[in-house]
Amino acid sequence: STDVPRVTGIVHDAADGAEREVVARLFVAVTEDRDTVMALGRHAIAAYLNVPVYRAFHEWLGRGEQLGEMWRLWGEGDRKAALEAIPDSVVDELIIWGSAGECRERLDAYVDAGVTTPVVALLPFGFDEREAAKALAAAG
């Protein structure tokens, strides 16, 4: 949610005061299994952030230094080392995880920061997606 003010500021400036919808796709894993989140989260992050437009966006957000080694290794074809090069802190920033209540708090923080339409993408990291959705709804 720390990226939201930067993005929403640009959206609002471009809108010249008009209301604009700010949509964010938020990856959520309703699990407290940190090892699983770190391992599978790295796969999800590498899959997205090696797409040129997403790479450029995260460089613009200021993650170039944190992700530079991953991009270099991925480009050289060393996928395993590239995954290992993604810092835990980046996984924690980009994937909302924890108990349903903790996840709901982080989702709410995005809304509080200016996201008007959070799009929850449940990551199936060892849990039933329907049950996770129900738990998130109940936590709100």
C-alpha positions as CSV (number, residue, x, y, z in Angstrom):
1,S,0.0,0.0,0.0
2,T,3.0,2.3,0.2
3,D,3.0,2.6,-3.6
4,V,-0.7,3.8,-3.7
5,P,-0.2,7.5,-2.8
6,R,2.3,7.9,-5.6
7,V,0.0,6.4,-8.2
8,T,-3.2,8.0,-7.0
9,G,-1.5,11.4,-7.0
10,I,-0.8,11.0,-10.7
11,V,-4.3,9.8,-11.4
12,H,-5.9,12.7,-9.5
13,D,-3.6,15.3,-11.1
14,A,-4.4,14.0,-14.6
15,A,-8.1,14.1,-13.8
16,D,-8.1,17.8,-13.1
17,G,-10.2,17.4,-10.0
18,A,-12.7,14.9,-11.4
19,E,-13.4,11.7,-9.5
20,R,-11.5,8.8,-11.0
21,E,-11.6,5.1,-10.1
22,V,-8.3,3.7,-8.9
23,V,-8.2,-0.1,-9.5
24,A,-5.5,-2.3,-8.0
25,R,-5.1,-6.0,-8.5
26,L,-4.0,-7.3,-5.1
27,F,-2.5,-10.8,-4.6
28,V,-3.8,-12.4,-1.5
29,A,-2.8,-15.7,0.2
30,V,-4.9,-16.4,3.3
31,T,-2.3,-18.5,5.0
32,E,0.1,-18.1,7.9
33,D,2.7,-20.4,6.3
34,R,5.5,-18.0,5.6
35,D,7.7,-20.5,3.9
36,T,5.0,-21.4,1.4
37,V,4.3,-17.7,0.7
38,M,7.9,-16.9,0.2
39,A,8.5,-19.9,-2.2
40,L,5.3,-19.6,-4.2
41,G,5.3,-15.9,-4.0
42,R,8.6,-15.7,-5.7
43,H,7.3,-17.8,-8.6
44,A,4.2,-15.5,-9.0
45,I,6.4,-12.3,-8.8
46,A,8.9,-13.6,-11.3
47,A,6.2,-14.6,-13.7
48,Y,4.7,-11.0,-13.6
49,L,7.7,-8.8,-13.2
50,N,9.6,-10.3,-16.2
51,V,6.9,-9.0,-18.5
52,P,8.4,-5.7,-19.8
53,V,5.5,-3.4,-18.9
54,Y,5.4,-4.7,-15.3
55,R,9.1,-4.6,-15.0
56,A,9.1,-0.9,-16.2
57,F,6.3,-0.1,-13.7
58,H,8.3,-1.6,-10.8
59,E,11.4,0.2,-11.9
60,W,9.4,3.4,-11.9
61,L,8.1,2.6,-8.4
62,G,11.7,2.3,-7.3
63,R,12.2,-1.4,-7.0
64,G,15.0,-1.6,-9.6
65,E,17.7,-2.1,-7.1
66,Q,15.8,-4.7,-5.2
67,L,14.9,-6.6,-8.4
68,G,17.9,-6.0,-10.6
69,E,19.6,-9.2,-9.8
70,M,16.5,-11.2,-10.4
71,W,16.1,-9.6,-13.8
72,R,19.7,-10.2,-14.7
73,L,19.7,-13.8,-13.7
74,W,16.3,-14.4,-15.4
75,G,17.7,-12.9,-18.6
76,E,20.7,-15.2,-18.4
77,G,18.4,-18.2,-18.2
78,D,19.1,-19.1,-14.5
79,R,15.5,-19.3,-13.3
80,K,16.3,-20.9,-10.0
81,A,18.9,-18.3,-9.0
82,A,16.5,-15.6,-10.2
83,L,13.8,-16.8,-7.9
84,E,16.2,-16.9,-5.0
85,A,17.3,-13.3,-5.7
86,I,13.9,-11.9,-5.0
87,P,14.1,-10.4,-1.5
88,D,11.6,-11.5,1.2
89,S,10.8,-7.8,1.6
90,V,9.5,-7.6,-2.0
91,V,7.3,-10.7,-1.4
92,D,5.9,-9.1,1.7
93,E,5.3,-5.9,-0.2
94,L,3.6,-7.4,-3.2
95,I,1.6,-10.3,-1.6
96,I,-0.9,-9.8,1.1
97,W,-0.8,-12.8,3.4
98,G,-1.6,-14.0,6.9
99,S,-4.8,-14.8,8.7
100,A,-8.0,-13.7,7.1
101,G,-8.1,-10.8,9.6
102,E,-4.6,-9.7,8.8
103,C,-5.3,-9.9,5.1
104,R,-8.4,-7.9,5.5
105,E,-6.5,-5.2,7.4
106,R,-3.9,-4.9,4.6
107,L,-6.7,-4.8,2.0
108,D,-8.4,-2.0,4.0
109,A,-5.0,-0.1,4.1
110,Y,-5.0,-0.1,0.3
111,V,-8.5,1.4,0.3
112,D,-7.5,3.9,3.0
113,A,-4.5,4.9,0.8
114,G,-6.8,5.7,-2.2
115,V,-7.7,2.5,-4.0
116,T,-11.3,2.7,-4.9
117,T,-11.7,-0.7,-6.4
118,P,-9.5,-3.5,-4.9
119,V,-9.5,-6.6,-7.2
120,V,-8.6,-9.5,-5.0
121,A,-6.6,-12.2,-6.7
122,L,-6.6,-15.2,-4.3
123,L,-3.4,-17.2,-4.7
124,P,-4.0,-20.9,-4.0
125,F,-1.1,-21.4,-1.7
126,G,-2.4,-24.5,0.1
127,F,-5.9,-23.3,0.9
128,D,-9.4,-23.6,-0.6
129,E,-10.1,-20.4,-2.5
130,R,-13.8,-20.4,-1.6
131,E,-13.1,-20.8,2.1
132,A,-10.5,-18.1,1.9
133,A,-13.0,-15.7,0.2
134,K,-15.6,-16.5,2.9
135,A,-13.1,-15.9,5.6
136,L,-12.0,-12.5,4.1
137,A,-15.7,-11.4,3.8
138,A,-16.4,-12.5,7.4
139,A,-13.3,-10.6,8.6
140,G,-14.7,-7.3,7.2
